Amino acid sequence: MQIINVRVIPKAKIQTVKKELHEDGILYRVYVTAPAQDGRANKAAIELLAHEMGVAKSKISIISGQHSRSKKIRIDPWKTKISPPSTRRYG
């Protein structure tokens, strides 16, 4: 599990993620073209972060800042309902 600080910028011209170093650690600026209404910017930010980090959207969740531009987001790349099948042969 990893928790990251994110600043979402809605209604941007292009969708991109920029990583910046701050005194509190690393801040990810997520630029999305979606407006900040009805959760559309949050949904677009999760989709973009999932794509950039190579994880499924279901592995990313907002833990604080649901209605704010500044958010804390949890990425849990190993969270699965069932284990993947083993490729190892026994016997």
N, C-alpha and C positions, 0 to 999 in steps of 0.2 A: 504494500500500500504506500502511496506517495501522496502528499498534500502539497498543492502548489497555490501560489497567489496569482490571481488573474484580474486584469482590468479589461472589461469588455467595452469596445467602442462601436455602438450601433450606427447604422446608416452610413457606413464607409463606402468609398468608391469601389474598393476591391477587398476580397477576403484574404487575410493573411495573419500570421502569428509572428510576433517579434518578442525575442527574449532579451530582457534587460537586467543588469545587475544594480541592485539598490542596497541601502544600508541594512534592510531587513532580510536580504537574501535575493533570490531571483524572482522577477516579476514578468509574467507573460502578458503582453498586450495582444488582445485578440480583436481584430478588426473584422466586423461582419456587415453585410449589406442589409440585413433584416432590421426593421425598426424595433424599438424597445417597447413593444406593446403585446399583450396577450402571451408573453413568454417566448415570442419568436426569436429575439436576439439570444436568449439563453439556449434555446434549442440549436440555433445555428452555431453558437460558440462551442457547444458540446460536440456537434458533428465535425467542426473544423479541428478541434483539439484531438478528437479520436483519429482523424485522418493523419494529422501531423505526427502523432505519437505512435501510430501503428497499433491501436487497440480498438476493440469494439465500443460502440457508443454506450452499451449497457454497462461497461466497466467504469464509466465516468459519472460522478454525481456532484452536485453543488451542495456543500455542507453549510455554507453561510453566505449571505449576500444575494439571496434569490431576487430581491427587488432593488438591488444596488448595482452600480457598475463595477465596484470592487468585490471580488468573490474569493472564497477559499473552495478549491475543488479537489476532490479525492479521486485518484486514479488507482484502481485495483485490478491490475492485469491478470491476476491469478484467480479472480472470483469466478467460479463456474458452478453450475448446478450439479453436473456429473463430471467425473474424471474422464480425460481423453483416453481412448483405447491404447493399450500398451503395444508397442511394436516389438517388444522383447519376447523371444520364444523360450518356453521352459520345457525341459525334458529331452 
